[in-house]
Amino acid sequence: MEDTLPGKFEITKNGLVHDLGSPNSPHELTRARLRRRLENVAPKEIVAHSGKPDVENEPEGIMRRPDVMVIAMADMDVPGSFDPRTLRAAIEVVSRSNPDNDWVGKVRDYPLIGIPVYAIFDPRTATGAVLTDIHPTPEGPRYATRKDFVYGEDVTIGEWTISTDNLPQYKD
C-alpha cells in the first residue's frame, strides 16, 4: 500500500495504523538529536538507526517502524525486517496527529514483541517516559517500570544516559 498511498503503515494487535502526516521539522530534529546523542555514548558496534526496515513479529501479527531503533550492527545484517528481540531499545517521537499510537498502541505492542526498553519523547508537552522491565500480566506482557522525565533532564535509555536539553517542541 505504501507504493500507492502516502504516509506510513504499521500493523498492530488492533489493526492497521495509517499515519498520513509527513514528519515535521521538530519531529525530525528531535529524532536526529537523539540519534546523535546515543551514538556519542554507545559503543561503536551499536547503532541508533532510523528508517527502514521495520521490526516484525509474525506470530503476533505485529509490524512496527520505530522512529529510532537502538541495535547492534551485526543484528542489522538480516534479510527482511529486524527481529524486535534484537533491539536494545525503541524510541518514538510523539506525532502531533496521532499521539495515542505512541502512548497507547506501542506501549501495548512493544513489550508483546519483546522490545526491552521503550522511550517516548513528546514535543507537545516537553516530557517523556522510559518504559522497561517486561513482565507477564493477564492481558499479555507489559512494562513494569515507567520513569517520567521533562525536557532538560538527563534520561537513561538502556545502558546509556543522554541529555534532553535543546529538544524542540511543537508550536501551537
N, C-alpha and C positions, 0 to 999 in steps of 0.2 A: 504493500500500500504506500510505502514511503516514496516509491517511484512516481506515483500518480497524485498523491495528496500532500500538501505542505505540512510541516510540523514533524513531531517525533511521536512514535508509538511505543508503548510498553504493555506487557501482559501481566496482569495481577491476578490474585485469587478471586477478585470480584469482577473481572472482565478487562476490557481494553481501556487504556488511558491514551487519549489523543491530545497532545499539547500543541495547539495551533500557534501559540505565540513564539516568535523568534526571541532568543535571549537578548536582553538589552545590555547597555553598557555597564551599569552597576553589577549585574549578574555576572557578566564575563570578566570584569575587572576583579571581582571577589574571587572567582574561580582561578584566575591567573595568579593572584597574590597568594592564595592558599597553596597552589601547586608549587610555586617557587619557595615559599617558606618551608614546606615539608621537605622538599628535595635538598634544601640547605642544611637540614639537621639529620636526615636519614642517611644510612649507608648507601654507597653508590649503586649497589645492586637492587635498591628499592626505588620504584618509580611512582610519582604522583601523576597518573595518566588520566587524560580526559578525551572523550570521543569514543569511537567505535573500537572494538566490538562491544556488544552488550555482555551482561552476565546473565546466565540462564541456568535454571534448574528444571530440566524437562519433566522429571517425575512429579514435581509440584505444579508444573504448568505456569511457571513464573519467568518472565524475561524483563529485566530492568536495565536502564542505562544511567548509572550514577554520574553526577557532574564531575567528580574526581574519584578515581579508584587507586588506592594505595596497594601496590602489588609488586612482588619480586619480578625482575626482568625475565628470569627463567620461566616463570608461570605464565608469561605472555606468549610464549612460543608454542602455541597450540592452534589447531585448525578450528575455525568457527568461534563461538562465544567463549568467554572466560568462564571457568568454574568458579562460582561465587565463594566456595570454601577456600579458594586460594587467595582471596583478597585479605589484606591486613586491615583495611578499613574502607568504607564507602562514605563519601562526603556529598552532601546536597546543599545547594544554594536555593533557598525557597523562592519559587517563582511568584510573581505578583498575581498572575492569572489563575493559579491552581495550588494554593498553599496546602490544602488537605492531602494532595498527592505525597508531599514530603512529610508532613506532620502526622498523618494517619496511615495512609496506604503503605508507605515504605517502612514506617515503624512496625507495621504488621508483617510485611513481606520479608524484610532483610534478615531478621532472626530465623524465620522459617526456612530460608535457603542457606543459612549458615554464615552470614557475614558477621564477624565477631564484634566490630566496632562501627557504629553509625554516628556521624557528626552532622548536625544540621546548623546552617548559618542562615539567619533570617534578616535580610536587608530592610524589611518593612519595619522592624522593631529594634534593630541593632542588638539582637540577642541570639542565643542558640542553645544547643544541648548536645552532649555526647552520651550515647547510649551503649552499654556494654553488658557483659555477663549474661549470656543467653541461658535461660532455664526453662524447663517444661511447665506448662500450665494446661488446664482443661481445654483452652481454646487453641493450644499449639505453642510452640516455642515463642518466648518473649524476652525482651531485655529486662534484666532485674535492676540495673543501676542506671540512673539518669543524673548527669551533672550539668546543671544550667550555667550559662555564662552570659555576660554582657560584653559588647564590643569594647575593647580597651584592656581587657584582662588576657592573661596567657591562658591557653587551653591545651590540654593534653589529649592527643588522638593516638591511641595505641601506645607505642613506646616513645612518642615524640611530642615535645611541647613547643608550641608556636605562639607568636603574638597575634592578637586580633586588632591591634592598632591600625588605624587608617583604612579599615574596610569600608567601602562605600555603602550608603543607604539609598533606598528608593526615595525619590522626591514625590510629594503629593501632586 
